[in-house]
Amino acid sequence: VGNTWGEMESMREVLVFDAATGDWYRQPTTADDDNYPNGRWTFCMVAASAPDNSSHNIYMYGGEFEGEVTSEPRSDMWILTVPAFHWLRVNVDSQPRKAHSCTTVGQRYMLSYGGTR
């Protein structure tokens, strides 16, 4: 709230767009042991839904952390579960990436491409 350009929003809250009403609202999130993802930019995200559309997972990978001077790319991955809006950290062994793109392939894989490492 009241952020100016260059200030990072917390991952403790996400903005959700209601396509039916055209309204945005703030949705609080939860995380185990108060372990939320760092504020970041130049990351990529993809989403996958349960077959019955009862739940959804939003996968966030890589990027650069808020406030870092070195601008080193990261390799961490987080999942935001919906409708619970709960963050889960995933242990992955992957190349650090920033300014990249990602897409889902076959509703089973996330493909990351481009960017820098």
Secondary structure in CASP SS format (residue, H / E / C, confidence):
PFRMAT SS
TARGET T0000
AUTHOR 0000-0000-0000
METHOD secondary structure of the structure
MODEL  1
V C 1.00
G C 1.00
N C 1.00
T C 1.00
W C 1.00
G C 1.00
E C 1.00
M C 1.00
E C 1.00
S C 1.00
M C 1.00
R C 1.00
E E 1.00
V E 1.00
L E 1.00
V E 1.00
F E 1.00
D E 1.00
A C 1.00
A C 1.00
T C 1.00
G C 1.00
D E 1.00
W E 1.00
Y E 1.00
R E 1.00
Q E 1.00
P E 1.00
T C 1.00
T E 1.00
A E 1.00
D H 1.00
D H 1.00
D H 1.00
N C 1.00
Y C 1.00
P C 1.00
N C 1.00
G C 1.00
R E 1.00
W E 1.00
T C 1.00
F C 1.00
C E 1.00
M E 1.00
V E 1.00
A E 1.00
A E 1.00
S E 1.00
A C 1.00
P C 1.00
D C 1.00
N C 1.00
S C 1.00
S C 1.00
H E 1.00
N E 1.00
I E 1.00
Y E 1.00
M E 1.00
Y E 1.00
G C 1.00
G C 1.00
E E 1.00
F E 1.00
E C 1.00
G C 1.00
E C 1.00
V C 1.00
T C 1.00
S C 1.00
E C 1.00
P C 1.00
R E 1.00
S C 1.00
D C 1.00
M E 1.00
W E 1.00
I E 1.00
L E 1.00
T E 1.00
V E 1.00
P C 1.00
A C 1.00
F C 1.00
H E 1.00
W E 1.00
L E 1.00
R E 1.00
V E 1.00
N C 1.00
V C 1.00
D C 1.00
S C 1.00
Q C 1.00
P C 1.00
R E 1.00
K E 1.00
A C 1.00
H C 1.00
S E 1.00
C E 1.00
T E 1.00
T E 1.00
V E 1.00
G C 1.00
Q C 1.00
R C 1.00
Y E 1.00
M E 1.00
L E 1.00
S E 1.00
Y E 1.00
G C 1.00
G C 1.00
T E 1.00
R C 1.00
END
